[in-house]
Amino acid sequence: MTTYVLVPGFWLGAWAWDEVAAPLRARGHDVHAVELRGATVEEHVVQVTELLRELDDVVLVGHSYGGLVITAAADRVPERVARLVYVDTGPLPDGRAQADFDGSPPQAVDGLVPVSEAAPPVVHERGRPQPVATATDPVHHTGAWRALPRTAILCSFSEAQLRGMAATVPLFALMAGDGWTFAELKSDHWPMFSAPVALAALIGSGDA
């Protein structure tokens, strides 16, 4: 049995992982889908770190913004993590924020970023506005996470595109070196909705 912790991206809750968690649980694995609480990056990192302290040998999975959270959490308790899995995302360098990757300040209303027009219908139906601080707060880590095995499941971009952008795009800067395994999934940025069974298979694979 493997223990999985699944961290969602912007606008999503634990529900976003339902169709990914089901096949993993059917194979006898222990799956924790996280409902992020709070309004800052630090609050989210602390929440995931506290969960990791209760578990061992975790495969820690993050989608989109969740990649930022899992990097910082694993950096604090690397002894609890067996592997990091980034779903269509990557680790931001220390001191950078999600908005640095997006390229423009988020459009917020009353401190909340509304669901993107580009998001799929289910996100508009079930998603929630994202606290703007999670986009603008910098993430901090020491680099301890780099000692961990790590995989990137690439959906909206390829490995070749990633390597081509690594010199200029903060999200990809730490993904061009050694220590990475890449898997490409023909999907979109939301594979938990468009290809959940295939995504679960990659997350649950020893090669993923």
C-alpha positions as CSV (number, residue, x, y, z in Angstrom):
1,M,0.0,0.0,0.0
2,T,1.2,3.5,-0.9
3,T,0.1,6.7,0.8
4,Y,-0.8,9.5,-1.6
5,V,-1.5,13.2,-0.6
6,L,-3.2,15.1,-3.4
7,V,-3.1,18.9,-3.4
8,P,-5.4,20.9,-5.7
9,G,-4.7,24.0,-7.7
10,F,-6.4,27.4,-8.0
11,W,-10.2,27.4,-7.4
12,L,-10.3,23.7,-6.6
13,G,-11.1,21.7,-3.5
14,A,-10.5,18.1,-2.5
15,W,-13.5,17.2,-4.7
16,A,-11.3,17.8,-7.8
17,W,-9.4,14.6,-7.1
18,D,-12.5,12.3,-6.7
19,E,-12.1,10.5,-10.0
20,V,-8.4,10.2,-9.5
21,A,-8.5,9.0,-5.9
22,A,-11.2,6.3,-6.7
23,P,-9.0,4.0,-8.8
24,L,-6.0,4.5,-6.5
25,R,-8.2,3.5,-3.5
26,A,-9.6,0.6,-5.5
27,R,-6.0,-0.8,-5.7
28,G,-5.7,-0.6,-1.9
29,H,-3.8,2.6,-1.5
30,D,-4.3,5.2,1.2
31,V,-5.3,8.5,-0.5
32,H,-5.7,11.9,1.2
33,A,-7.2,14.6,-1.0
34,V,-6.5,18.0,0.6
35,E,-9.1,20.8,1.1
36,L,-6.8,23.8,1.4
37,R,-7.8,26.2,4.1
38,G,-6.7,29.8,4.8
39,A,-5.9,32.7,2.5
40,T,-2.1,32.6,2.1
41,V,0.6,30.4,0.7
42,E,2.1,30.0,4.2
43,E,-1.2,28.8,5.6
44,H,-1.5,26.2,2.8
45,V,2.1,25.0,3.2
46,V,1.7,24.7,7.0
47,Q,-1.6,22.7,6.5
48,V,0.1,20.2,4.2
49,T,3.2,20.0,6.3
50,E,1.1,19.1,9.4
51,L,-0.6,16.3,7.4
52,L,2.7,15.0,6.2
53,R,4.0,14.8,9.8
54,E,1.2,12.3,10.5
55,L,2.2,10.0,7.6
56,D,5.2,8.2,6.2
57,D,6.6,7.5,2.7
58,V,4.2,9.8,1.1
59,V,3.8,10.3,-2.7
60,L,3.0,14.0,-2.6
61,V,1.1,15.2,-5.7
62,G,0.3,18.8,-6.6
63,H,-1.7,20.2,-9.5
64,S,-1.0,23.7,-10.8
65,Y,-0.7,26.0,-7.8
66,G,-0.5,22.9,-5.7
67,G,3.0,22.4,-7.1
68,L,4.1,25.4,-5.2
69,V,2.6,24.1,-2.0
70,I,4.0,20.6,-2.2
71,T,7.5,21.9,-2.9
72,A,7.6,24.1,0.2
73,A,5.9,21.4,2.4
74,A,8.3,18.7,1.3
75,D,11.2,21.1,1.9
76,R,10.2,21.2,5.6
77,V,9.7,17.5,6.2
78,P,11.6,15.7,3.4
79,E,11.9,12.6,5.6
80,R,8.1,12.1,5.3
81,V,8.1,12.2,1.5
82,A,8.9,9.3,-0.9
83,R,8.3,11.1,-4.1
84,L,7.0,14.4,-5.5
85,V,4.6,14.4,-8.5
86,Y,3.9,17.7,-10.3
87,V,0.7,17.6,-12.5
88,D,1.1,20.2,-15.3
89,T,3.2,22.4,-13.0
90,G,6.6,22.6,-11.4
91,P,8.5,24.0,-8.4
92,L,9.0,27.8,-8.3
93,P,12.4,29.1,-7.3
94,D,12.8,30.4,-3.7
95,G,11.3,33.9,-3.4
96,R,9.1,33.7,-6.4
97,A,5.3,33.9,-6.6
98,Q,2.7,32.2,-8.7
99,A,2.0,35.6,-10.4
100,D,5.6,35.7,-11.6
101,F,4.8,32.7,-13.8
102,D,1.4,34.0,-14.9
103,G,3.1,37.1,-16.2
104,S,0.6,39.7,-15.0
105,P,-1.0,40.7,-11.7
106,P,-4.1,38.7,-10.9
107,Q,-7.4,40.5,-11.3
108,A,-9.0,40.3,-7.9
109,V,-12.3,41.5,-6.5
110,D,-12.3,42.0,-2.7
111,G,-9.1,40.1,-2.3
112,L,-10.4,37.1,-4.3
113,V,-9.5,36.0,-7.8
114,P,-12.6,34.7,-9.7
115,V,-12.5,31.5,-11.6
116,S,-10.8,31.9,-15.0
117,E,-13.0,32.0,-18.1
118,A,-10.7,29.3,-19.5
119,A,-11.5,26.8,-16.7
120,P,-13.8,23.9,-17.6
121,P,-17.5,23.9,-16.7
122,V,-17.1,21.8,-13.6
123,V,-14.7,24.4,-12.1
124,H,-17.3,27.1,-12.8
125,E,-20.0,25.0,-11.2
126,R,-18.1,23.8,-8.1
127,G,-15.0,26.0,-7.8
128,R,-14.5,28.9,-5.5
129,P,-12.7,32.3,-5.9
130,Q,-9.0,32.0,-5.0
131,P,-7.4,34.3,-2.3
132,V,-5.2,36.8,-4.2
133,A,-2.4,36.4,-1.6
134,T,-1.8,32.8,-2.8
135,A,-0.9,34.3,-6.2
136,T,1.2,37.2,-5.0
137,D,3.0,35.8,-1.9
138,P,6.4,34.4,-2.6
139,V,7.2,30.8,-1.7
140,H,10.2,30.0,0.4
141,H,12.3,26.8,0.6
142,T,15.8,25.8,1.4
143,G,16.3,23.3,-1.5
144,A,16.0,20.2,0.7
145,W,13.2,19.0,-1.5
146,R,15.7,18.6,-4.4
147,A,17.0,15.4,-2.7
148,L,13.7,13.7,-3.3
149,P,12.7,11.7,-6.4
150,R,10.3,13.9,-8.5
151,T,8.1,13.4,-11.5
152,A,6.4,15.9,-13.8
153,I,3.2,14.8,-15.6
154,L,3.0,17.2,-18.5
155,C,-0.4,17.9,-20.0
156,S,-0.6,21.3,-21.6
157,F,3.1,21.4,-22.6
158,S,5.7,18.9,-23.7
159,E,9.1,18.1,-22.2
160,A,10.7,19.7,-25.3
161,Q,8.7,22.9,-24.7
162,L,9.6,22.8,-21.0
163,R,13.3,22.6,-21.7
164,G,13.0,25.4,-24.3
165,M,11.4,27.7,-21.8
166,A,13.5,26.8,-18.8
167,A,15.9,29.8,-19.2
168,T,13.1,32.4,-19.1
169,V,10.1,31.0,-17.3
170,P,10.4,30.7,-13.5
171,L,8.1,27.7,-13.2
172,F,10.4,25.7,-15.5
173,A,13.8,27.0,-14.2
174,L,14.3,24.2,-11.7
175,M,13.1,21.4,-14.1
176,A,15.8,21.4,-16.7
177,G,18.4,19.7,-14.6
178,D,18.9,16.1,-13.5
179,G,16.7,14.2,-11.1
180,W,13.5,14.5,-13.0
181,T,11.3,11.9,-14.6
182,F,8.8,13.2,-17.2
183,A,5.6,11.6,-18.4
184,E,3.4,13.2,-21.1
185,L,-0.4,12.9,-20.9
186,K,-2.4,14.0,-23.9
187,S,-4.9,16.1,-22.1
188,D,-5.3,19.7,-21.0
189,H,-4.4,21.6,-17.8
190,W,-7.2,19.9,-15.9
191,P,-6.5,16.1,-16.4
192,M,-8.3,15.2,-13.2
193,F,-11.5,16.0,-15.1
194,S,-10.5,15.2,-18.7
195,A,-8.4,12.1,-18.2
196,P,-8.7,11.0,-14.5
197,V,-8.1,7.3,-15.1
198,A,-5.0,7.9,-17.1
199,L,-3.8,10.4,-14.6
200,A,-4.3,8.0,-11.7
201,A,-2.4,5.3,-13.6
202,L,0.6,7.7,-14.1
203,I,0.5,8.8,-10.5
204,G,0.3,5.2,-9.3
205,S,3.0,4.0,-11.6
206,G,6.5,3.4,-10.3
207,D,7.7,5.2,-13.4
208,A,5.5,8.2,-13.0
